[in-house]
Amino acid sequence: MKIVMLGAPGAGKGTQAIKIADKYGIPHVSTGDIFRANIKGGTELGKKAKSYIDKGELVPDEVTIGMLLDRIAEEDCKDGYVLDGFPRTIPQAESLTKALAEKGEKLDYAIDIEVPDDNIVKRMSGRRACPKCGATYHIVYAAPKVPNVCDNCGSELIIRSDDKPETVQDRLSVYHKQTEPLIAYYKEEGILRTVDGTQDLPKVFEDVVKILG
């Protein structure tokens, strides 16, 4: 079962991807993990990626796709995988479709975790983090016992720059421009399935499982 997860930043696709991987015994393949593993392992592609990252530039598609294809060719992916964070653009999706077709393979499902922008801004701007021990909270869903104070070490909690409303809005506008077109792309391919991501986490997963069977 080869699955790609879609959804805006903060929609919860990463959480669902981990739960799918766990339930079905297939690897959760995230681009962040692949980059780190290649850079740490000093692979040719890792060295290339690092040269771009060090300059603060985006890693070109061919390098990212090369790493991804190496990863899904590994033994643990032979029964399938869940892709999280890739593809992000139509050219990446087309390259992946082509590369899989060359091996006589294709994706089975593209699951879109659908959450309106307003909910995402509310959800992400409610996150709090402890700068000292790294614990994370949410003022609505997982509040600390004492407002704005870490349960573990008593430090004052902060809002990470990534979670500030204006940053979230910027990330959403990039998503709508670059990544949202994938929904139409995979609909055209006949593998798109949509899940209401505004529900409680267990209910979202229940809906995902209904799709995957």
C-alpha positions as MATLAB code, in Angstrom:
seq = 'MKIVMLGAPGAGKGTQAIKIADKYGIPHVSTGDIFRANIKGGTELGKKAKSYIDKGELVPDEVTIGMLLDRIAEEDCKDGYVLDGFPRTIPQAESLTKALAEKGEKLDYAIDIEVPDDNIVKRMSGRRACPKCGATYHIVYAAPKVPNVCDNCGSELIIRSDDKPETVQDRLSVYHKQTEPLIAYYKEEGILRTVDGTQDLPKVFEDVVKILG';
ca = [
       0.000    0.000    0.000;
       1.675    3.174   -1.227;
       0.159    6.307    0.275;
       0.894   10.027   -0.014;
      -0.420   12.409    2.664;
      -1.734   15.843    1.659;
      -2.882   18.792    3.736;
      -1.885   22.282    4.825;
       0.814   22.833    7.468;
      -0.790   22.151   10.846;
      -3.601   20.001    9.386;
      -2.226   16.967   11.216;
      -1.057   14.892    8.240;
       2.230   13.997    9.950;
       0.412   12.629   13.001;
      -1.924   10.588   10.785;
       1.014    9.318    8.695;
       2.733    7.982   11.836;
      -0.497    6.280   12.975;
      -1.020    4.682    9.523;
       2.589    3.427    9.475;
       2.122    1.970   12.940;
      -1.196    0.264   12.208;
      -0.256   -1.208    8.823;
       3.400   -1.987    9.574;
       4.788    0.122    6.719;
       7.484    2.823    6.981;
       6.626    6.491    7.560;
       8.839    8.220    4.982;
       9.333   11.918    5.701;
      11.544   14.143    3.567;
      13.032   15.778    6.688;
      14.201   12.365    7.952;
      15.610   11.451    4.513;
      17.604   14.702    4.317;
      19.022   14.201    7.817;
      19.933   10.536    7.153;
      21.703   11.342    3.844;
      23.577   14.329    5.262;
      24.619   12.372    8.367;
      25.608    9.343    6.240;
      27.658   11.574    3.908;
      26.040   10.139    0.758;
      26.664   11.852   -2.593;
      23.095   13.200   -2.606;
      23.465   14.197    1.050;
      26.588   16.242    0.233;
      24.748   17.930   -2.652;
      21.730   18.718   -0.452;
      23.977   20.097    2.311;
      25.727   22.450   -0.139;
      22.336   24.053   -0.948;
      21.075   24.062    2.648;
      24.316   25.697    3.876;
      23.748   28.525    1.377;
      20.153   28.882    2.562;
      18.863   27.746   -0.842;
      16.118   25.241   -1.686;
      17.378   21.754   -2.524;
      16.633   21.125   -6.248;
      13.928   18.614   -7.119;
      16.286   16.117   -8.757;
      18.331   15.813   -5.524;
      15.227   15.439   -3.331;
      13.648   12.907   -5.718;
      16.921   10.980   -5.952;
      17.009   10.610   -2.154;
      13.342    9.665   -1.998;
      13.688    6.980   -4.691;
      16.734    5.517   -2.895;
      14.701    5.408    0.324;
      11.601    3.705   -1.126;
      13.830    1.164   -2.905;
      14.986   -0.115    0.510;
      13.856   -3.535    1.739;
      11.472   -2.209    4.441;
       9.426   -0.386    1.748;
       8.686   -3.474   -0.359;
       5.134   -3.787    1.083;
       4.438   -0.060    0.862;
       5.048    3.226    2.666;
       3.438    6.499    3.728;
       4.968    9.619    2.162;
       4.833   12.714    4.356;
       6.096   16.086    3.071;
       6.611   14.894   -0.510;
       5.599   15.712   -3.181;
       5.162   19.427   -2.510;
       4.729   20.599   -6.101;
       3.223   19.356   -9.369;
       6.674   18.792  -11.001;
       7.679   16.635   -7.989;
       4.417   14.656   -8.235;
       4.945   14.116  -11.974;
       8.537   12.950  -11.412;
       7.385   10.522   -8.729;
       4.574    9.126  -10.931;
       7.064    8.658  -13.795;
       9.738    7.033  -11.615;
       7.219    4.594  -10.109;
       5.746    3.788  -13.535;
       9.234    2.876  -14.778;
       9.331    0.210  -12.039;
       5.780   -0.929  -12.869;
       4.443    0.646   -9.666;
       2.016    3.404   -8.719;
       0.590    5.152   -5.672;
      -2.596    3.640   -4.230;
      -3.992    6.602   -2.282;
      -3.477   10.337   -1.819;
      -5.207   11.243    1.450;
      -6.020   14.921    1.934;
      -6.553   15.982    5.564;
      -8.827   18.973    4.980;
      -8.805   21.817    7.543;
      -9.892   25.441    6.850;
      -7.226   28.139    7.233;
      -8.971   29.784   10.215;
      -8.845   26.517   12.166;
      -5.169   26.043   11.342;
      -4.227   29.563   12.489;
      -6.165   29.006   15.732;
      -4.655   25.545   16.180;
      -1.035   26.565   15.562;
      -1.093   29.901   17.350;
      -2.315   28.048   20.460;
       0.883   25.995   20.631;
       3.389   26.746   23.395;
       6.876   25.346   23.918;
       9.305   25.203   26.818;
      12.634   26.751   25.757;
      14.459   24.830   28.499;
      13.237   21.190   28.335;
      11.478   21.208   24.934;
       8.036   20.116   26.238;
       5.143   21.254   24.053;
       1.617   22.328   24.998;
      -1.540   23.753   23.488;
      -3.625   26.331   25.336;
      -6.857   24.545   24.314;
      -6.008   20.868   23.675;
      -3.083   20.192   26.039;
      -2.833   23.109   28.450;
      -0.146   23.248   31.167;
      -1.423   22.962   34.776;
      -0.422   26.575   35.453;
      -1.019   28.956   32.498;
       2.183   29.663   30.558;
       4.394   27.612   32.909;
       6.034   24.301   31.982;
       4.699   21.332   34.018;
       8.117   19.640   33.880;
      10.636   22.327   34.786;
       8.659   25.456   35.719;
      10.118   27.598   32.890;
       8.015   30.242   31.177;
       6.527   28.936   27.904;
       7.072   30.669   24.569;
       5.362   30.829   21.163;
       7.832   29.507   18.572;
       8.324   31.820   15.589;
       6.848   29.096   13.321;
       3.588   29.207   15.295;
       3.053   32.984   15.295;
      -0.166   33.867   13.392;
       1.659   35.951   10.757;
       4.167   33.116   10.082;
       1.330   30.589    9.860;
      -0.455   32.844    7.325;
       2.752   33.045    5.248;
       3.153   29.251    5.306;
      -0.493   28.808    4.301;
      -0.142   31.171    1.351;
       2.911   29.177    0.117;
       0.886   25.975    0.579;
      -2.072   27.316   -1.457;
       0.217   28.435   -4.261;
       2.603   25.453   -4.487;
       1.115   22.376   -2.833;
      -2.681   22.665   -2.956;
      -2.719   22.009   -6.769;
      -1.698   18.413   -5.897;
      -5.289   17.815   -4.762;
      -6.546   18.322   -8.329;
      -3.581   16.345   -9.703;
      -4.320   13.240   -7.608;
      -8.074   13.624   -8.168;
      -7.322   13.398  -11.891;
      -5.225   10.267  -11.175;
      -8.301    8.791   -9.454;
      -6.596    8.118   -6.096;
      -7.616   11.177   -4.031;
      -9.534   10.599   -0.790;
     -10.548   13.483    1.504;
     -10.943   13.382    5.291;
     -12.402   16.100    7.538;
      -9.390   17.093    9.659;
     -11.397   19.367   11.987;
     -12.664   16.339   13.942;
     -10.966   14.861   17.002;
      -7.718   13.067   16.204;
      -9.068    9.529   16.829;
     -12.101   10.240   14.600;
      -9.860   11.511   11.786;
      -7.836    8.293   12.032;
     -11.014    6.202   12.072;
     -12.020    7.847    8.768;
      -8.566    7.205    7.307;
      -8.772    3.513    8.268;
     -12.212    3.259    6.608;
     -10.563    4.424    3.355;
      -7.586    2.079    3.618;
      -9.615   -0.909    4.817;
];
